[in-house]
Amino acid sequence: MNQKMLEHLGEHADKYPTNLEQKYPHVFHKLVEFWGTTDMRPYFDELIMSNRPNRLGFPPETVTEIWALSKLYSTLHPEHEPPESISAFGDIWNVDVDAARDSWKQQQAGEKQTSAEKKSDT
C-alpha cells in the first residue's frame, strides 16, 4: 500500500483503491499526486465521464473505487467542489425526483391548457 495515499485517506483507509493501484498504476499515481489540490476534482470528473473518443471505460470494480474516492474527496475537501450554481439542479444525486416530476407534469398541464385556450379563442 502506498503510504502517501494512506495519509490522504486518513481514517478512511477502507476506501484504499487496491484495484486501481494494481491495474491502473498511472491513474493511481495521479490520484496520489493531485489529492488535496484543485486539480483533483477535474481529474475525477475526467475519469468518471471521459470525453476522449474510443474509450471503453473502466470495469465496474474500478469505477466503484473511483466513485467512492470521488465522494470521499468531496467530503474531505468541499473547498474544491464547484458551486452548485453550475448545474440548474445543483447536485443531481440530491434532486427530489418525485417533486421534479410533479413540477414538470404541472408545467406540461399548464402549457396544454394555455394551448387549448388559444385554440378556442380563434
MODELLER restraints for C-alpha pairs under 7 A, 6 or more apart:
rsr = mdl.restraints
at = mdl.atoms
rsr.add(forms.Gaussian(group=physical.xy_distance, feature=features.Distance(at['CA:4:A'], at['CA:32:A']), mean=6.81, stdev=0.5))
rsr.add(forms.Gaussian(group=physical.xy_distance, feature=features.Distance(at['CA:5:A'], at['CA:32:A']), mean=5.66, stdev=0.5))
rsr.add(forms.Gaussian(group=physical.xy_distance, feature=features.Distance(at['CA:6:A'], at['CA:13:A']), mean=6.12, stdev=0.5))
rsr.add(forms.Gaussian(group=physical.xy_distance, feature=features.Distance(at['CA:15:A'], at['CA:68:A']), mean=6.91, stdev=0.5))
rsr.add(forms.Gaussian(group=physical.xy_distance, feature=features.Distance(at['CA:15:A'], at['CA:69:A']), mean=6.73, stdev=0.5))
rsr.add(forms.Gaussian(group=physical.xy_distance, feature=features.Distance(at['CA:17:A'], at['CA:65:A']), mean=5.73, stdev=0.5))
rsr.add(forms.Gaussian(group=physical.xy_distance, feature=features.Distance(at['CA:19:A'], at['CA:62:A']), mean=6.26, stdev=0.5))
rsr.add(forms.Gaussian(group=physical.xy_distance, feature=features.Distance(at['CA:20:A'], at['CA:28:A']), mean=5.71, stdev=0.5))
rsr.add(forms.Gaussian(group=physical.xy_distance, feature=features.Distance(at['CA:20:A'], at['CA:62:A']), mean=6.21, stdev=0.5))
rsr.add(forms.Gaussian(group=physical.xy_distance, feature=features.Distance(at['CA:21:A'], at['CA:28:A']), mean=5.24, stdev=0.5))
rsr.add(forms.Gaussian(group=physical.xy_distance, feature=features.Distance(at['CA:34:A'], at['CA:40:A']), mean=4.99, stdev=0.5))
rsr.add(forms.Gaussian(group=physical.xy_distance, feature=features.Distance(at['CA:38:A'], at['CA:80:A']), mean=5.81, stdev=0.5))
rsr.add(forms.Gaussian(group=physical.xy_distance, feature=features.Distance(at['CA:41:A'], at['CA:80:A']), mean=6.78, stdev=0.5))
rsr.add(forms.Gaussian(group=physical.xy_distance, feature=features.Distance(at['CA:41:A'], at['CA:81:A']), mean=6.91, stdev=0.5))
rsr.add(forms.Gaussian(group=physical.xy_distance, feature=features.Distance(at['CA:44:A'], at['CA:70:A']), mean=6.27, stdev=0.5))
rsr.add(forms.Gaussian(group=physical.xy_distance, feature=features.Distance(at['CA:74:A'], at['CA:81:A']), mean=6.56, stdev=0.5))
rsr.add(forms.Gaussian(group=physical.xy_distance, feature=features.Distance(at['CA:84:A'], at['CA:90:A']), mean=4.42, stdev=0.5))
rsr.add(forms.Gaussian(group=physical.xy_distance, feature=features.Distance(at['CA:84:A'], at['CA:91:A']), mean=6.64, stdev=0.5))
rsr.add(forms.Gaussian(group=physical.xy_distance, feature=features.Distance(at['CA:89:A'], at['CA:95:A']), mean=6.85, stdev=0.5))
